[in-house]
Amino acid sequence: MDDSQLEPRGLARLFPFSWLAVAGSQPRTRPQRPISFTPSRVEPIPPPPSPQRTERPSAAAGLARFGVWVLVAAGWLVFAAWWGIVLRRESFAALGFALGVLASIVVVCAIGMTLWTRHNMRIARNGKRGHSSLVIPMRWERDALGRPIELPPQAVATRAADVRVVMRDGVKVYVASEVKP
């Protein structure tokens, strides 16, 4: 049976990450470095040309822009007027308390960020970065669902124009097409 005859599984469509929790499957591993990639077969797409303004905006556009600035200024005036009302109703003691709370929050955050940065710099200076995660060697005997894998020789697979994946008797077979000259 090749891949054209396979139907997508209902659960795979609903839960695209369900392969993570398949019982009995081998864990995914990292590939050996360096990974050789084939060059792209498509020419790069050039960036679009930058728009050039040759005409001046119309009078209606200028009037609309002025109207927007008037609305923005009016909004800021309303904002300042309401703060004036709030400040007249509150005592200076309440205002001083609020500013003290804000200042203490800023100081605590600055001290916390400084300590965290120094902690990270000390870890970097001691050279202990990245030692907590282990390098997992890649195993090519089975896929993430536990199915056996049959690979073509590396010399053929790296020079093939096309590699297709098909299922044959429960084995995932990578079939390399003709080798490029």
C-alpha positions in Angstrom: 0.0 0.0 0.0 1.5 3.4 -1.0 0.8 6.7 0.6 -1.9 7.7 -2.0 -4.2 5.0 -0.6 -3.9 6.0 3.0 -6.8 8.0 4.6 -6.1 10.6 7.3 -7.1 9.3 10.7 -9.9 11.1 12.5 -8.0 11.6 15.7 -4.9 12.8 13.8 -7.1 15.6 12.3 -8.6 16.6 15.6 -5.4 16.3 17.7 -2.4 16.9 15.4 0.0 16.2 18.3 -1.5 12.9 19.3 1.6 11.1 18.1 3.3 12.3 21.3 1.3 10.1 23.5 1.2 6.8 21.5 1.8 3.9 23.8 4.9 1.9 23.0 6.4 4.4 20.6 10.1 5.2 20.6 10.9 8.7 21.7 12.0 11.2 19.1 15.7 11.9 19.0 17.9 14.7 17.6 19.6 14.2 14.2 23.4 14.0 14.0 25.1 17.2 13.1 25.8 18.6 10.6 22.6 18.0 8.6 23.1 18.4 4.9 20.3 20.2 3.1 19.8 20.2 -0.6 19.8 23.6 -2.3 16.5 25.2 -3.2 15.2 24.5 -6.6 13.4 27.8 -6.8 15.0 31.2 -7.5 14.6 33.7 -4.6 11.8 36.1 -4.9 13.0 39.7 -5.2 11.5 42.2 -2.8 8.6 44.3 -4.1 9.4 47.7 -5.5 9.1 50.5 -3.0 6.1 52.8 -3.6 7.1 56.2 -4.8 4.9 59.2 -4.0 4.7 61.4 -7.0 1.4 63.2 -6.2 0.4 65.5 -3.4 -2.5 64.5 -1.1 -5.8 66.1 -2.0 -7.3 68.9 0.0 -9.9 66.5 1.4 -7.0 64.3 2.7 -5.3 67.3 4.3 -8.6 68.3 5.9 -9.1 64.8 7.2 -5.6 64.7 8.7 -6.2 68.0 10.4 -9.5 66.7 11.8 -7.7 63.6 13.2 -5.2 65.8 15.0 -8.0 68.0 16.4 -9.7 64.8 17.8 -6.4 63.6 19.3 -5.8 66.9 21.0 -9.4 67.0 22.3 -8.9 63.5 23.7 -5.8 64.6 25.6 -7.6 67.7 26.9 -10.4 65.5 28.3 -7.8 63.2 29.9 -6.0 66.1 31.5 -9.3 67.7 32.7 -10.4 64.4 34.4 -7.1 64.1 36.1 -7.5 67.6 37.3 -10.8 66.7 38.9 -9.3 63.6 40.5 -6.4 65.5 41.9 -8.7 68.2 43.4 -10.8 65.7 45.2 -7.9 63.6 46.6 -5.6 64.8 49.3 -1.9 65.2 48.8 -1.4 62.5 51.4 -3.3 60.0 49.2 -1.4 61.2 46.1 2.0 60.8 47.9 1.0 57.3 49.1 0.1 56.3 45.5 3.4 57.7 44.2 5.3 55.9 47.0 3.7 52.6 46.1 4.6 53.1 42.4 8.2 54.1 43.2 8.6 51.1 45.5 7.3 48.8 42.8 9.8 50.2 40.3 12.7 49.9 42.7 11.8 46.2 43.6 11.5 45.4 39.9 14.8 47.0 39.1 16.6 45.2 42.0 15.0 41.9 40.9 16.0 42.3 37.3 19.6 43.2 38.3 19.9 40.2 40.6 18.5 37.9 37.9 20.8 39.3 35.3 23.9 38.9 37.5 22.8 35.3 38.3 22.6 34.5 34.5 26.0 36.2 33.9 27.5 34.1 36.7 26.2 31.0 35.1 27.5 32.1 31.7 30.9 32.9 33.2 31.2 29.5 34.9 30.4 27.8 31.6 27.5 25.8 32.8 25.0 26.8 30.1 23.3 24.0 28.3 24.7 21.2 30.4 21.3 20.3 31.8 19.9 19.0 28.5 21.4 15.8 27.2 22.2 15.2 23.5 19.9 12.5 22.3 21.4 10.4 19.5 19.2 9.8 16.5 17.9 6.3 16.0 16.8 5.4 12.5 15.3 1.9 13.2 11.7 3.1 14.0 9.6 6.2 13.6 7.8 8.1 16.3 4.8 5.6 16.1 7.1 2.6 16.5 6.9 1.4 12.9 10.1 0.0 11.4 11.9 2.2 8.9 13.8 1.1 5.8 16.2 3.8 4.4 18.1 3.9 1.1 21.9 4.1 1.2 23.1 7.6 2.2 24.9 8.2 -1.1 21.7 7.5 -3.0 19.4 9.4 -0.7 21.6 12.6 -0.6 21.9 12.7 -4.4 18.3 11.7 -5.3 16.1 14.3 -7.0 13.0 13.0 -5.0 12.5 10.8 -2.0 9.1 9.3 -1.4 7.7 7.6 1.8 5.6 4.5 1.2 4.2 1.8 3.5 5.0 -1.8 2.6 3.8 -4.5 4.9 3.8 -2.3 7.9 7.3 -0.9 7.2 7.9 2.7 6.4 10.1 2.7 3.2 11.9 5.7 1.9 12.2 5.3 -1.9 14.8 7.4 -3.7 14.1 8.3 -7.3 16.8 8.6 -10.0 20.1 9.9 -8.9 21.1 13.4 -10.2 24.3 13.4 -12.3 
